[in-house]
Amino acid sequence: MPGPSVLFSPRVGFRWRAGRSGKTLLRGGAGLFTGRVPFVWLLNAYNNTGMEAKSVIVNSPDSSFPLTSDPYRDIIESGAASAGGKATINTVSDDFRYPQVFRVNLGYDQEFGQGWKFTFDALYSKTFNNVFFENLALSRTGTVYAVGKEAASPANTAPYYTADGTYQAVVALRNTDKGYSYSLSGQIEKSFPFGLDLMAAYTFGHSYSVNDGTSSVALSCWQYNYSVDTNSPELSHSLFDRPHKVMASVSYTSPVYSGGLRTSASLMYEGGSGQRYSYTMNEAADFNGDGRNGNSLLYIPTAAEVGLMTWENEGDAERFEQFIQSDRYLRSHRGEWSSRYAGTGRFEHHFDLHIVQDFIFDKKHGRKLQFVVDFLNISNLFNREWGLYYDGAYYRRVLSVRSLSGDSDGNMTPVYSYMEPQELSIDDFYSRWRCQIGFRLTF
């Protein structure tokens, strides 16, 4: 367990207005940033020490079954019954440090007059201390041939592990400095003197990581991190990577009319890349021997390699080839392992409408009653095929690993069957239009 340490987060920034008009602004900064401290990952080590309480449930025992205050000695050691399950151990590196990133940003604002304004922002972040999980109960004992032994090459093979069966897993937490992200954003605004405001913005960016630390449980962070080499995952897209985002809004606020009424309405649009997911396999047999099923990334064979793979059913090779040809990512990365979260869900389009009616009864002191109506995902009100949200699938399983055959050196060759990949499912709640009504009294 690491000892106490001081986290420094030095930062520097600047703002400079160019010219006498003050309509041009340059701004930026750089520094170290520390997020919320993940104490739960340290707590794992205290909860999972290898010492566990186990229970034995026996239904309808006969008269010879012992009733005792020492069940381990009189029941387990005597062989009267067995206790199932294995312990998980969590460890933390002595020099573990809380996650930090170095971040630098540059911004540019330009006012053109007559209500026009342009904004540009660039942001870059580099990982300093991110989390990294590995299973110390695994030992590499061979190689798994994704295609077959005769066609084996460094590009289509992966490590094969053997797990120490004494424990379920021994998950070690340490740091990694691999990972970075960047984004470029542009926004243009126009304001009219009669109360109309227009805005449009676009953001492009990418985020790369080794492990996103998406669970409070260390074992889950390790076993659900899709990879080619379980204990040495490669730098790849983060689950939170969203390459494209578009936003636009049209807002109007009326002048006060009829002695104290004012109406405001805003229509907002947000479009963006869908949820990222990985191409994986259904592992009826453990593809890489790490003791976990479904966390191995898919190898994308060339057209020639498809025919060299071992298939359980006739026609599976042809169906797999057809699916590769139909998928833009797979057909452009043949002869490679698929990257973690390489797939992107469908581009989503969503509109929201916000309406506010003010009843001003004391203009001098700003006292008023507001009636607010929000239509969320309003496009779905007019067409049930519009405004759809897609659930985060995290993975699409393309092949099933039916069995593995080993050679005298501990190397494995899988037998595959093709399985129709599941389609991205639609979120039944968020895909519906919703309306919420509120009142606000300001006095």
C-alpha positions as CSV (number, residue, x, y, z in Angstrom):
1,M,0.0,0.0,0.0
2,P,1.5,3.4,-0.9
3,G,2.3,5.9,1.7
4,P,1.0,9.5,1.9
5,S,2.2,11.8,-0.8
6,V,1.6,15.4,-1.8
7,L,-0.1,16.1,-5.2
8,F,1.0,19.3,-6.8
9,S,-1.2,20.8,-9.5
10,P,0.7,23.9,-10.7
11,R,-1.1,25.9,-13.5
12,V,-0.5,29.0,-15.5
13,G,-2.8,30.9,-17.8
14,F,-3.0,34.1,-19.8
15,R,-5.5,36.4,-21.5
16,W,-4.5,39.0,-24.1
17,R,-6.7,41.4,-26.0
18,A,-5.1,42.5,-29.2
19,G,-5.7,45.9,-30.7
20,R,-7.4,48.9,-29.2
21,S,-10.9,47.8,-30.1
22,G,-10.6,44.8,-27.7
23,K,-12.6,42.6,-30.1
24,T,-9.8,40.0,-30.4
25,L,-8.9,37.9,-27.4
26,L,-6.3,35.2,-27.1
27,R,-6.3,33.0,-24.0
28,G,-4.7,29.8,-22.9
29,G,-3.1,27.9,-20.1
30,A,-1.2,24.8,-19.1
31,G,-1.0,22.7,-15.9
32,L,-1.3,19.5,-14.0
33,F,-4.8,18.4,-13.0
34,T,-5.9,15.8,-10.5
35,G,-9.4,14.5,-10.6
36,R,-11.5,13.0,-7.9
37,V,-9.4,10.6,-5.9
38,P,-10.6,7.0,-6.5
39,F,-10.4,5.8,-2.8
40,V,-12.5,2.7,-3.7
41,W,-9.7,1.2,-5.7
42,L,-7.5,1.3,-2.5
43,L,-10.3,-0.1,-0.5
44,N,-10.3,-3.2,-2.7
45,A,-7.0,-4.2,-1.2
46,Y,-8.4,-4.1,2.3
47,N,-11.6,-6.0,1.3
48,N,-9.8,-8.7,-0.8
49,T,-6.9,-10.0,1.2
50,G,-7.3,-13.6,0.4
51,M,-9.0,-14.4,3.6
52,E,-12.7,-15.1,2.9
53,A,-15.6,-16.5,4.8
54,K,-17.3,-19.5,3.0
55,S,-20.5,-21.2,3.7
56,V,-21.7,-24.7,3.2
57,I,-25.4,-25.4,2.5
58,V,-26.5,-29.0,2.9
59,N,-30.0,-30.1,2.0
60,S,-31.6,-33.0,3.8
61,P,-28.5,-34.3,5.7
62,D,-28.6,-37.8,7.1
63,S,-28.2,-38.5,10.8
64,S,-24.4,-39.0,10.5
65,F,-23.8,-35.4,9.3
66,P,-21.9,-33.6,12.0
67,L,-23.4,-30.7,13.9
68,T,-20.4,-28.8,15.1
69,S,-19.0,-25.4,16.1
70,D,-15.9,-26.0,13.9
71,P,-17.4,-26.7,10.4
72,Y,-14.0,-26.3,8.7
73,R,-12.4,-29.1,10.7
74,D,-15.4,-31.4,11.1
75,I,-17.1,-30.9,7.7
76,I,-14.6,-29.5,5.1
77,E,-11.4,-31.3,6.3
78,S,-13.2,-34.5,7.1
79,G,-14.7,-34.6,3.6
80,A,-18.3,-34.6,4.7
81,A,-18.9,-31.6,2.3
82,S,-17.0,-29.1,0.3
83,A,-17.0,-25.3,0.2
84,G,-17.0,-23.8,-3.3
85,G,-15.5,-20.6,-4.6
86,K,-12.0,-19.1,-4.6
87,A,-10.7,-15.9,-3.1
88,T,-9.7,-12.8,-5.0
89,I,-6.6,-10.8,-3.8
90,N,-6.1,-7.2,-4.6
91,T,-2.7,-5.4,-4.3
92,V,-1.6,-1.8,-4.8
93,S,1.8,-0.8,-5.9
94,D,4.0,0.9,-3.3
95,D,4.6,3.8,-5.6
96,F,1.0,4.1,-6.9
97,R,-0.1,7.7,-7.4
98,Y,-3.6,9.2,-8.0
99,P,-4.5,9.8,-11.6
100,Q,-3.1,13.1,-13.1
101,V,-3.0,14.7,-16.5
102,F,-1.0,17.5,-18.0
103,R,-3.3,19.7,-20.0
104,V,-2.7,22.7,-22.3
105,N,-5.3,24.8,-24.0
106,L,-5.4,27.7,-26.4
107,G,-8.5,29.8,-27.2
108,Y,-9.3,32.6,-29.7
109,D,-12.3,34.9,-29.6
110,Q,-13.2,37.4,-32.3
111,E,-16.0,39.8,-32.3
112,F,-16.9,41.1,-35.8
113,G,-19.5,43.6,-34.9
114,Q,-23.3,43.6,-35.6
115,G,-23.7,40.8,-33.2
116,W,-21.3,38.3,-34.8
117,K,-18.8,36.4,-32.7
118,F,-16.4,33.5,-33.5
119,T,-14.7,31.2,-30.9
120,F,-12.0,28.6,-31.4
121,D,-10.6,26.3,-28.7
122,A,-7.9,23.7,-28.8
123,L,-7.3,21.3,-25.9
124,Y,-4.6,18.6,-25.4
125,S,-4.2,16.3,-22.4
126,K,-1.4,13.8,-21.7
127,T,-1.8,11.1,-19.1
128,F,0.7,11.2,-16.2
129,N,-0.6,8.7,-13.7
130,N,-3.5,6.6,-15.0
131,V,-4.7,3.3,-13.5
132,F,-3.4,0.0,-14.8
133,F,-4.7,-3.5,-13.7
134,E,-3.0,-6.8,-14.2
135,N,-3.6,-10.4,-13.0
136,L,-0.6,-11.7,-11.2
137,A,-2.1,-15.2,-11.1
138,L,-1.5,-15.6,-14.8
139,S,1.7,-17.1,-16.4
140,R,2.3,-17.2,-20.1
141,T,2.8,-20.8,-21.2
142,G,2.4,-20.6,-25.0
143,T,0.8,-18.9,-28.0
144,V,-2.6,-19.0,-29.5
145,Y,-2.8,-19.1,-33.3
146,A,-5.7,-16.9,-34.4
147,V,-5.6,-18.5,-37.9
148,G,-3.6,-21.8,-37.5
149,K,-0.1,-23.0,-36.8
150,E,0.8,-23.3,-40.4
151,A,-0.2,-19.7,-41.1
152,A,1.2,-18.3,-37.9
153,S,3.0,-14.9,-37.9
154,P,3.6,-12.2,-35.3
155,A,0.6,-10.4,-36.7
156,N,-1.9,-13.1,-36.1
157,T,-0.8,-14.7,-32.8
158,A,-1.4,-13.8,-29.2
159,P,-0.1,-14.9,-25.8
160,Y,-1.7,-17.9,-24.2
161,Y,-1.9,-18.0,-20.4
162,T,-2.3,-20.5,-17.6
163,A,-4.0,-19.4,-14.4
164,D,-3.0,-20.4,-10.9
165,G,-6.1,-22.1,-9.7
166,T,-5.4,-21.4,-6.1
167,Y,-7.2,-18.0,-6.3
168,Q,-9.9,-16.6,-8.6
169,A,-7.5,-13.7,-9.4
170,V,-4.7,-11.7,-8.0
171,V,-5.3,-8.2,-9.4
172,A,-2.5,-5.6,-9.0
173,L,-3.1,-1.9,-9.3
174,R,-0.3,0.3,-10.5
175,N,0.2,3.4,-12.7
176,T,0.7,3.9,-16.4
177,D,1.6,7.0,-18.3
178,K,0.1,5.8,-21.6
179,G,-2.9,7.8,-22.9
180,Y,-3.8,11.2,-24.3
181,S,-6.7,13.1,-25.7
182,Y,-7.2,16.2,-27.9
183,S,-10.1,18.2,-29.2
184,L,-10.6,21.1,-31.6
185,S,-13.8,23.3,-31.4
186,G,-15.2,26.1,-33.4
187,Q,-18.3,28.1,-32.6
188,I,-20.1,31.0,-34.3
189,E,-22.8,33.2,-32.8
190,K,-25.1,35.9,-34.1
191,S,-27.3,38.1,-32.0
192,F,-30.0,40.4,-33.4
193,P,-31.3,43.5,-31.6
194,F,-34.9,42.3,-31.7
195,G,-34.2,39.3,-29.4
196,L,-33.1,36.5,-31.8
197,D,-29.9,34.6,-31.1
198,L,-28.3,32.0,-33.3
199,M,-25.4,29.6,-32.5
200,A,-23.6,26.7,-34.3
201,A,-20.6,24.8,-33.0
202,Y,-18.6,21.7,-34.0
203,T,-16.0,19.7,-32.0
204,F,-13.6,17.1,-33.3
205,G,-11.4,15.0,-31.0
206,H,-10.1,11.7,-29.9
207,S,-9.2,10.1,-26.6
208,Y,-6.8,7.2,-26.1
209,S,-6.2,5.0,-23.0
210,V,-5.0,1.6,-21.8
211,N,-7.7,1.2,-19.1
212,D,-10.7,3.5,-18.5
213,G,-11.2,2.3,-14.9
214,T,-15.0,2.0,-15.5
215,S,-15.7,-0.1,-12.4
216,S,-15.2,0.4,-8.6
217,V,-14.1,-3.3,-8.5
218,A,-10.5,-4.0,-9.5
219,L,-11.3,-7.4,-10.9
220,S,-14.0,-5.9,-13.2
221,C,-11.6,-3.2,-14.4
222,W,-9.2,-6.0,-15.4
223,Q,-11.4,-8.7,-16.8
224,Y,-13.7,-6.4,-18.8
225,N,-10.9,-4.5,-20.5
226,Y,-10.9,-5.9,-24.0
227,S,-7.5,-6.7,-25.3
228,V,-5.2,-9.0,-27.3
229,D,-2.8,-9.5,-24.4
230,T,-4.8,-9.5,-21.2
231,N,-2.0,-8.4,-18.9
232,S,-0.5,-5.9,-21.4
233,P,-3.4,-4.1,-23.1
234,E,-2.5,-1.9,-26.0
235,L,-3.1,1.9,-26.2
236,S,-6.4,2.3,-28.0
237,H,-9.6,4.4,-28.2
238,S,-11.1,5.2,-24.9
239,L,-14.7,4.2,-24.2
240,F,-15.5,7.9,-23.9
241,D,-14.0,8.8,-27.3
242,R,-16.6,10.7,-29.4
243,P,-14.9,11.9,-32.6
244,H,-17.7,14.3,-33.8
245,K,-20.1,16.6,-32.0
246,V,-22.4,19.2,-33.6
247,M,-24.5,21.7,-31.7
248,A,-26.8,24.5,-32.8
249,S,-29.5,26.6,-31.2
250,V,-32.1,29.2,-32.2
251,S,-33.4,31.4,-29.3
252,Y,-35.9,34.2,-29.2
253,T,-36.9,36.5,-26.3
254,S,-39.8,38.9,-26.9
255,P,-40.0,42.4,-25.5
256,V,-42.4,42.9,-22.6
257,Y,-45.9,43.1,-23.8
258,S,-49.5,43.4,-22.4
259,G,-48.2,45.2,-19.3
260,G,-46.0,42.4,-17.9
261,L,-45.7,39.4,-20.2
262,R,-42.6,38.1,-21.9
263,T,-42.1,34.9,-23.9
264,S,-38.8,33.1,-24.6
265,A,-38.3,30.0,-26.8
266,S,-35.2,28.0,-27.6
267,L,-34.7,25.1,-30.1
268,M,-31.5,23.2,-29.5
269,Y,-29.9,20.6,-31.6
270,E,-27.2,18.1,-30.6
271,G,-25.7,15.5,-33.0
272,G,-22.8,13.3,-32.3
273,S,-21.0,10.0,-32.9
274,G,-22.5,7.1,-31.2
275,Q,-21.2,4.8,-28.4
276,R,-17.9,3.1,-29.0
277,Y,-17.7,-0.7,-28.9
278,S,-15.2,-3.5,-29.4
279,Y,-15.2,-6.4,-31.8
280,T,-14.9,-9.5,-29.6
281,M,-15.7,-13.2,-29.5
282,N,-18.0,-15.4,-27.6
283,E,-15.7,-17.8,-25.8
284,A,-17.3,-21.1,-25.1
285,A,-13.6,-22.1,-24.8
286,D,-11.2,-19.6,-23.3
287,F,-9.4,-18.1,-26.3
288,N,-6.2,-17.0,-24.4
289,G,-6.4,-19.0,-21.2
290,D,-6.8,-16.0,-18.9
291,G,-9.8,-17.6,-17.1
292,R,-12.3,-15.0,-18.5
293,N,-14.6,-15.4,-21.4
294,G,-15.6,-12.7,-23.9
295,N,-12.7,-10.2,-23.3
296,S,-10.5,-11.2,-26.2
297,L,-10.4,-8.9,-29.2
298,L,-11.2,-10.2,-32.7
299,Y,-8.5,-11.0,-35.2
300,I,-9.5,-9.7,-38.7
301,P,-8.1,-12.3,-41.2
302,T,-7.3,-11.6,-44.8
303,A,-9.4,-13.3,-47.4
304,A,-6.8,-16.0,-47.8
305,E,-6.6,-16.5,-44.0
306,V,-10.4,-17.0,-43.6
307,G,-10.1,-20.3,-45.5
308,L,-7.2,-21.5,-43.3
309,M,-9.1,-21.1,-40.1
310,T,-10.7,-24.1,-38.5
311,W,-14.5,-24.0,-38.7
312,E,-17.0,-26.1,-36.8
313,N,-19.8,-25.7,-39.4
314,E,-19.8,-25.7,-43.2
315,G,-20.5,-22.2,-44.5
316,D,-19.2,-20.3,-41.5
317,A,-16.2,-19.1,-43.3
318,E,-18.3,-17.7,-46.1
319,R,-20.6,-15.9,-43.7
320,F,-17.7,-14.5,-41.8
321,E,-16.2,-13.2,-45.0
322,Q,-19.4,-11.6,-46.0
323,F,-19.7,-9.8,-42.6
324,I,-16.1,-8.5,-42.9
325,Q,-16.9,-7.1,-46.4
326,S,-20.1,-5.4,-45.0
327,D,-18.3,-3.6,-42.1
328,R,-16.2,-0.6,-43.0
329,Y,-13.8,-0.9,-40.1
330,L,-13.2,-4.6,-40.5
331,R,-12.6,-4.6,-44.2
332,S,-10.1,-1.8,-43.9
333,H,-8.0,-3.5,-41.2
334,R,-7.6,-7.0,-42.5
335,G,-4.6,-8.9,-41.3
336,E,-4.7,-7.0,-38.0
337,W,-6.2,-7.5,-34.5
338,S,-9.1,-5.2,-34.0
339,S,-8.5,-2.3,-31.6
340,R,-10.3,-1.9,-28.4
341,Y,-13.4,0.3,-28.9
342,A,-12.7,0.5,-32.6
343,G,-16.4,0.5,-33.6
344,T,-18.6,3.5,-33.4
345,G,-22.4,3.5,-33.1
346,R,-24.7,5.3,-35.4
347,F,-24.6,9.1,-35.5
348,E,-27.4,10.4,-33.3
349,H,-29.6,13.6,-33.8
350,H,-31.6,15.1,-31.0
351,F,-33.7,18.2,-30.7
352,D,-35.0,19.9,-27.5
353,L,-37.5,22.7,-27.2
354,H,-37.5,25.1,-24.2
355,I,-40.4,27.6,-23.7
356,V,-40.6,30.1,-20.9
357,Q,-43.6,32.4,-20.2
358,D,-42.9,35.3,-17.8
359,F,-45.6,37.0,-15.8
360,I,-43.9,40.1,-14.4
361,F,-45.9,41.6,-11.5
362,D,-43.2,43.9,-10.0
363,K,-40.9,45.2,-12.7
364,K,-39.0,47.5,-10.4
365,H,-37.7,44.6,-8.2
366,G,-37.7,41.9,-10.8
367,R,-40.5,39.9,-9.3
368,K,-42.2,37.4,-11.6
369,L,-43.9,34.1,-12.1
370,Q,-42.4,31.8,-14.7
371,F,-44.2,29.0,-16.5
372,V,-41.7,26.6,-18.1
373,V,-42.3,23.8,-20.6
374,D,-39.5,21.5,-21.9
375,F,-40.0,19.1,-24.8
376,L,-37.1,16.7,-24.7
377,N,-36.2,14.8,-27.9
378,I,-39.1,16.6,-29.6
379,S,-38.4,15.2,-33.1
380,N,-39.7,11.8,-31.9
381,L,-43.1,13.5,-31.4
382,F,-43.4,13.9,-35.1
383,N,-41.8,10.6,-36.3
384,R,-41.1,7.6,-34.2
385,E,-37.9,6.9,-36.2
386,W,-36.4,10.3,-35.3
387,G,-34.3,11.1,-32.3
388,L,-33.4,7.5,-31.5
389,Y,-30.8,6.8,-28.7
390,Y,-28.8,3.6,-28.9
391,D,-27.7,1.7,-25.8
392,G,-24.1,1.3,-25.1
393,A,-23.3,-2.2,-26.3
394,Y,-19.5,-2.0,-25.4
395,Y,-18.9,-5.0,-27.7
396,R,-20.1,-6.9,-30.8
397,R,-19.4,-10.6,-30.8
398,V,-18.7,-11.9,-34.3
399,L,-17.2,-15.4,-33.8
400,S,-17.7,-18.1,-31.2
401,V,-14.6,-20.0,-30.0
402,R,-15.9,-23.5,-29.7
403,S,-12.8,-25.4,-28.6
404,L,-9.0,-25.3,-28.6
405,S,-6.5,-27.9,-29.5
406,G,-3.0,-27.8,-28.1
407,D,0.4,-29.0,-29.2
408,S,3.3,-30.4,-27.2
409,D,4.6,-26.8,-26.6
410,G,1.4,-25.5,-25.1
411,N,0.4,-23.6,-28.2
412,M,-3.3,-23.4,-29.0
413,T,-5.4,-23.5,-32.2
414,P,-9.0,-22.4,-31.9
415,V,-12.1,-23.9,-33.6
416,Y,-14.6,-21.2,-34.6
417,S,-18.2,-20.9,-35.5
418,Y,-19.8,-17.8,-37.0
419,M,-22.5,-16.1,-35.0
420,E,-24.6,-13.3,-36.3
421,P,-23.5,-10.1,-34.5
422,Q,-26.1,-8.4,-32.4
423,E,-27.4,-5.1,-33.6
424,L,-27.1,-2.0,-31.5
425,S,-30.3,-1.8,-29.4
426,I,-32.5,1.2,-29.1
427,D,-32.9,2.8,-25.6
428,D,-36.7,2.5,-25.1
429,F,-36.9,5.4,-22.6
430,Y,-34.6,8.1,-24.0
431,S,-35.7,7.4,-27.6
432,R,-39.2,8.7,-26.7
433,W,-40.2,12.3,-26.6
434,R,-40.8,13.6,-23.1
435,C,-42.4,16.8,-21.7
436,Q,-41.8,18.4,-18.4
437,I,-43.7,21.4,-16.9
438,G,-42.5,23.7,-14.2
439,F,-43.3,26.9,-12.3
440,R,-40.8,29.3,-10.8
441,L,-41.6,32.3,-8.5
442,T,-38.9,35.0,-8.3
443,F,-39.4,37.5,-5.5
